[in-house]
Structures are given as C-alpha cells and as structure tokens.
Amino acid sequence: MPFGEFRFPSMLGAFDARRIPVLQTDVLVIGAGIAGATAALRAADTGASVLCIAKTEFDEANTAWAQGGVAAALRADDSPGRHAKDTLLVGSGLSSPSTVDLVVSRAPAIVGWLQTLGARFDRANDGDLALGREGGHSTHRVVHANGDATGKEIQRALALALKSHPRIISKIGPFVRDLLVQDDRCVGAVVLDGDRELAVHAKAVILATGGAGQIYRETTNPSGASGDGHALAFRAGAELMDLEFVQFHPTVLYIAGASRFLISEVVRGAGAVLRDRAGERLMIGVHPDEELAPRDVVSRAILDRMVATNDTHVYLDLSGVEGDPHQRFPSISRICRAFDIDIARDPIPVRPGAHYMVGGARTDHDGRTSLPGLWAAGEAAATGLHGANRLASNSLLEGAVFGATAGESAARETSRGSLPHHEVEAGDPEQAAMLQLDDVLYSLKSLMWRQVGLGRNRAGLAEAVERIGLWQRYVRRAHATTRRACELLNMLTTSALVATAALTREESRGTHFRSDFPSRDDARWCRNLCLHRDRDDRIAVQPTPLRQPSDRTQELP
Ligand SMILES: Cc1cc2nc3c(=O)[nH]c(=O)nc-3n(C[C@H](O)[C@H](O)[C@H](O)COP(=O)(O)OP(=O)(O)OC[C@H]3O[C@@H](n4cnc5c(N)ncnc54)[C@H](O)[C@@H]3O)c2cc1C
C-alpha cells in the first residue's frame, strides 16, 4: 500500500558516466566495519578483485566502538541450541528460526577466524577464552577483548588484514552517494572523492554501511552512522524490512558537553544498580531480572522515572561491583574521570539513547537483497536474526557471519552490464543558498527523539511522517550534492522509513512501544513489515507473513 507523501527519486540528477572517471572491479564493498571488512576479505579469498570504500576512518565505524563483545556458545555447558533459544526469546516472535540457527551454529568458527586474523581476546586464568554474561543470555558466552574494548581490537585486526590482502584495494574517505542501477540490476555506485565524482562499475555490490543512530538526538553511535545504506538501498529499489525496530540502550553517559558514551550492560551484569536523584532503586518491582531486564524495559523505566522526578537523567551506582571497577572497566573509567567522576565512588549520570537499527535491506542466507547485483550485511541488512529486538552481542556476530556469506556469494557472481547514463537535472541554487542544513538536521533529530523514540503513538508518528516529508521535499529541491547534504537527505529518507513503519505497526512488541496499542497482538501483527519504493517514488508498506513460525522453544543439539 502506498503511504505518505514522500518522493524519493535518485540523487543522481547530475551524473553522466561519459564525463566522469570510471573504475572497474569485480566486487565493490561499501563500508569497512566488521561486515564490510569480512565481506571484502572473503570475496578476495574466493578469487575476486575487491574495492572496499569507507567514508570514515576504521576507528569511527560502529564496530570499533563496540564494548561488550561477540556472543558464541563455547562453554561445555552451553550449545548453539541454547544460544538460539535466547535469541528467539528476545526476538519476540519475529525472528527467522533458520537464520538464527545458521548464525549461532557458525559463531564458534567466526570467533576462531577472527583469532586467525590476529584479534586477541581476553583469557581466563585457565587459559581458555574468558566469557562474559549480558542481559538476555542464559549463560556466560560473550567473548571480549581488553575488558570493554572488544570492537577496537576486532577492527584493528580486520583493518590490518584488509590493508595487506593482495586482491583488495581499500579507500578511506570517499563517500558513496548513490547506487547505479540498470535494467533492474545494481551495477556499481557513484562516489564523491573530495571535490570529484567517480563511477565504480562492479559485477557485485555489497552494502555494509552500518547503522543510523544519528537520526536521533540521543545516540551511542559515532557521527558517521547516518543510515546511508538504508537510503541507498531504498532509492535503488531494494526491499527493506523491520525498520520500526530501533533498539535504545538504557545507559548512556549524560553530561553536558560529553559525547554520548555507552556504559555497557556488562557493568550492570557485574552488580551496578540504577537509582533516581533521591537514591531510590528504580528497577525493583518493574521486572524480575531488575537491572538485567531486556533493554527496552530498562530504557522505558528510566524514562518514566525521569518524568516522575522531573530530572534529565538517572544514576548508575557501581559501589556494589565486586573488585576494582577501574580495572574491570578501563575505558568507562577513563572517560568518566575526564569529567571528574570516579566510578568507584560517584554515581554515573545516564539516560537512554538510540543504539541499534534492527531493520535494513532484506537479505536471504547468502546476503542477497531483492535487487539483483546487490548484497547487504551487518547493521544495514535485515536478515531476520533479531526479530523485534536484538540480543546483546549478537550484532558483531551477525555482521561477520553474513559479511562472510555475502562476500563469498558475491565473488561467484559473474554477469556485468554496461554503465547506465542519466540525464542532468539541475538543482535550484537559490534554494541551496537559503538552506541551513544544520537547522534541518537538529530539527530532525529532535523530532525523531520526541515522536519516534521510546514511546510512540499515532498522533506523534503522523506528525513526524508529515514534517519529514516537507523537509525532504525542500532539501531535495536545492539538489545539494555535497557530502553533508547527501547525508542529510539519507537521514531524512531513513527517518521517513522508520516513522512510516512505526505508524503502520499498531501493537507493542520488542523495541517498538505504542502507548495507544500497548499490547502485543499476534493475531494481526505476527509478521514483518517490508518497505519499498513504489512507481511514484513513495514508500509502500507490505506486511509479510513470517517464512516460518518462530515461537520454537525446543533446543538444537
Ligand atoms: C557504543 C556501541 C557499543 C556496541 N557494543 C556492541 C557489542 O558489545 N557487541 C555487539 O555485537 N554489538 C555492539 N554494538 C553494535 C555493533 O557495534 C554494530 O552493530 C556493528 O559493529 C555494525 O557493523 P557494520 O559493519 O554493519 O557497520 P559499521 O561498523 O558501523 O561500519 C560501517 C561502515 O560503512 C561506512 N559507510 C557508511 N556510509 C557510507 C557511505 N555513504 N559511503 C562510504 N562508506 C560508508 C563507514 O565509514 C564504516 O566503515 C555496539 C554499538 C555501539 C555504537
């Protein structure tokens, strides 16, 4: 069904392949976080020539910011079946069981592969890998590095492997502006490299552009997480899924002037508790698992208490943590110390922030999207693993598992068309000169936080859909072609997709909470919402029955 008044023609108005330099490669990988780097390495190992492009430095990808770790059933008393069961439970009935089985059964091998690349994970006294436990996991199964700096170590190892692979060219800095589509097949991309434009012509394109936390005022994500891949896939005509599910992390450092640094769940797992300004614990009586309840439950409890106490945040109290918190959580200790907070003594001011995009380009088990020639992996993809909510530490795992299958599958692809040509469509320079991009950006982030955040309802969502549509129309009219303007357009597109999906789903499930439909409604909504661009360039929403029922409770071996 067509929805709203959005129109999303390609941004390729000014592209003419005859006039700009053209690069050729077998596989173009967009993104160099865990999904993109893994895809590039596996495609190259399969024999393809690979060009891997990332707009940000390696240490600015979400991957490098990950703290807790990678989930894998490695203990004798654990099994992939148990890991699957925990994943399905948190997914609230919308996960694809076959995807879950595939991912959890490959998890131990993925940890081993990362080690062969040189990633050094923490070890226990007996020499085995040390395994942490996080909310939603029924046992210890989270592999970590340097305490709370797992992502940095994984990204370090991946970056070294990328740079040294003879069949991979990696370029840090260029920005992929749009995908090239010809005869309903993705055949490459247009890239902004400083002031110049390039076309990359590829047999296969892998989208691994990460998340979109930056569409919200409060987020744990680095500045590059602007949902570019979601918007690129949508404009190119690929199907997206599960966009209404945005995971909010309950405990993000909240100090004016400090970036929104995540205080990992592991800290609550180690015994830290949440208190309000009067020192009262706020999770008691809310959920049997108290501070380790699912993230959406803790996030909403914090928000409710902030409203009740008329405060901008609550406090995380580490005084009950066993051992020296400075040694156990060195990164958190360092950041807090910079703001005069001694985590062993002072409670840490925290509030929720947007953390993880469950939805993305819909993919199959090979990472293929619905658009031939285009694969997706990592946070830009929707594989069906997470359902309506993500189990902690399953996303690095998912990025590596599907990065690998997408890389291998794309490398086997052989067909290649010719480069498409586009007519020039002029922008309106007067409109471009009048446009204050930052103003639109901050208005968008505030709107998304207020109306499409933790608590949603029809009136707020409808307002968001309408306003984003308006902003999108006049930003587009200016036809701005700088990276900043393109990112803003991508953020508007991704926000429109999230708001539209959230308005459509009239129930509460997983991360998606509607105050006007506060219960889960399996009869109507036990299905995924798929979105695509219709012939009039508008968002069409298609509720899709689950491929398999996902309420399985028995364990795999
Ligand atoms: C603070 C924090 C803590 C986390 N902790 C954990 C954890 O403990 N365990 C866990 O499993 N998950 C965790 N996550 C989530 C996890 O880190 C991400 O889901 C995962 O790293 C996503 O990997 P990715 O490869 O899909 O994207 P990213 O790592 O974000 O990489 C995206 C890449 O795409 C590039 N890119 C984007 N747009 C463009 C464009 N237009 N042109 C060119 N390049 C582009 C970027 O430069 C980057 O290289 C955490 C996330 C955050 C923010």
The ligand as an SDF file (V2000), in Angstrom:
LIG
                    3D

 53 58  0  0  0  0  0  0  0  0999 V2000
   28.8390    2.1000   21.5990 C   0  0  0  0  0  0  0  0  0  0  0  0
   28.4510    0.8100   20.9310 C   0  0  0  0  0  0  0  0  0  0  0  0
   28.6710   -0.3910   21.5870 C   0  0  0  0  0  0  0  0  0  0  0  0
   28.3180   -1.6060   20.9700 C   0  0  0  0  0  0  0  0  0  0  0  0
   28.6120   -2.7930   21.5930 N   0  0  0  0  0  0  0  0  0  0  0  0
   28.3830   -3.9640   20.9380 C   0  0  0  0  0  0  0  0  0  0  0  0
   28.7910   -5.2180   21.4890 C   0  0  0  0  0  0  0  0  0  0  0  0
   29.3940   -5.2750   22.5500 O   0  0  0  0  0  0  0  0  0  0  0  0
   28.5200   -6.3510   20.7910 N   0  0  0  0  0  0  0  0  0  0  0  0
   27.8620   -6.3400   19.5920 C   0  0  0  0  0  0  0  0  0  0  0  0
   27.6270   -7.4080   18.9970 O   0  0  0  0  0  0  0  0  0  0  0  0
   27.4760   -5.1540   19.0430 N   0  0  0  0  0  0  0  0  0  0  0  0
   27.7250   -3.9890   19.6710 C   0  0  0  0  0  0  0  0  0  0  0  0
   27.3490   -2.7980   19.0980 N   0  0  0  0  0  0  0  0  0  0  0  0
   26.7220   -2.8300   17.7630 C   0  0  0  0  0  0  0  0  0  0  0  0
   27.7950   -3.1470   16.7220 C   0  0  0  0  0  0  0  0  0  0  0  0
   28.9720   -2.4470   17.0260 O   0  0  0  0  0  0  0  0  0  0  0  0
   27.3280   -2.7860   15.3190 C   0  0  0  0  0  0  0  0  0  0  0  0
   26.0390   -3.2730   15.0950 O   0  0  0  0  0  0  0  0  0  0  0  0
   28.2680   -3.3720   14.2760 C   0  0  0  0  0  0  0  0  0  0  0  0
   29.5970   -3.0010   14.5540 O   0  0  0  0  0  0  0  0  0  0  0  0
   27.8710   -2.9070   12.8860 C   0  0  0  0  0  0  0  0  0  0  0  0
   28.8690   -3.2940   11.9920 O   0  0  0  0  0  0  0  0  0  0  0  0
   28.7580   -2.8690   10.4690 P   0  0  0  0  0  0  0  0  0  0  0  0
   29.9590   -3.4230    9.7940 O   0  0  0  0  0  0  0  0  0  0  0  0
   27.4200   -3.2190    9.9600 O   0  0  0  0  0  0  0  0  0  0  0  0
   28.8090   -1.2600   10.4870 O   0  0  0  0  0  0  0  0  0  0  0  0
   29.9410   -0.2590   10.9700 P   0  0  0  0  0  0  0  0  0  0  0  0
   30.9430   -0.9040   11.8330 O   0  0  0  0  0  0  0  0  0  0  0  0
   29.2640    0.9420   11.5220 O   0  0  0  0  0  0  0  0  0  0  0  0
   30.6660    0.1500    9.6180 O   0  0  0  0  0  0  0  0  0  0  0  0
   30.0050    0.9460    8.6520 C   0  0  0  0  0  0  0  0  0  0  0  0
   30.9970    1.3150    7.5640 C   0  0  0  0  0  0  0  0  0  0  0  0
   30.3170    1.8880    6.4620 O   0  0  0  0  0  0  0  0  0  0  0  0
   30.9780    3.0630    6.0500 C   0  0  0  0  0  0  0  0  0  0  0  0
   29.9770    3.9170    5.3760 N   0  0  0  0  0  0  0  0  0  0  0  0
   28.7410    4.2770    5.8110 C   0  0  0  0  0  0  0  0  0  0  0  0
   28.1050    5.0300    4.8930 N   0  0  0  0  0  0  0  0  0  0  0  0
   28.9550    5.1610    3.8400 C   0  0  0  0  0  0  0  0  0  0  0  0
   28.8860    5.8260    2.5780 C   0  0  0  0  0  0  0  0  0  0  0  0
   27.8100    6.5440    2.1930 N   0  0  0  0  0  0  0  0  0  0  0  0
   29.9570    5.7600    1.7640 N   0  0  0  0  0  0  0  0  0  0  0  0
   31.0710    5.0570    2.1190 C   0  0  0  0  0  0  0  0  0  0  0  0
   31.1830    4.4070    3.3030 N   0  0  0  0  0  0  0  0  0  0  0  0
   30.1420    4.4530    4.1410 C   0  0  0  0  0  0  0  0  0  0  0  0
   31.5710    3.6250    7.3180 C   0  0  0  0  0  0  0  0  0  0  0  0
   32.6350    4.5050    7.0450 O   0  0  0  0  0  0  0  0  0  0  0  0
   32.0280    2.3290    8.0100 C   0  0  0  0  0  0  0  0  0  0  0  0
   33.2800    1.9280    7.5150 O   0  0  0  0  0  0  0  0  0  0  0  0
   27.7060   -1.5890   19.6930 C   0  0  0  0  0  0  0  0  0  0  0  0
   27.4790   -0.3720   19.0520 C   0  0  0  0  0  0  0  0  0  0  0  0
   27.8560    0.8200   19.6470 C   0  0  0  0  0  0  0  0  0  0  0  0
   27.6210    2.1080   18.9260 C   0  0  0  0  0  0  0  0  0  0  0  0
  1  2  1  0
  2  3  1  0
  2 52  2  0
  3  4  2  0
  4  5  1  0
  4 50  1  0
  5  6  2  0
  6  7  1  0
  6 13  1  0
  7  8  2  0
  7  9  1  0
  9 10  1  0
 10 11  2  0
 10 12  1  0
 12 13  2  0
 13 14  1  0
 14 15  1  0
 14 50  1  0
 15 16  1  0
 16 17  1  0
 16 18  1  0
 18 19  1  0
 18 20  1  0
 20 21  1  0
 20 22  1  0
 22 23  1  0
 23 24  1  0
 24 25  2  0
 24 26  1  0
 24 27  1  0
 27 28  1  0
 28 29  2  0
 28 30  1  0
 28 31  1  0
 31 32  1  0
 32 33  1  0
 33 34  1  0
 33 48  1  0
 34 35  1  0
 35 36  1  0
 35 46  1  0
 36 37  1  0
 36 45  1  0
 37 38  2  0
 38 39  1  0
 39 40  1  0
 39 45  2  0
 40 41  1  0
 40 42  2  0
 42 43  1  0
 43 44  2  0
 44 45  1  0
 46 47  1  0
 46 48  1  0
 48 49  1  0
 50 51  2  0
 51 52  1  0
 52 53  1  0
M  END
$$$$
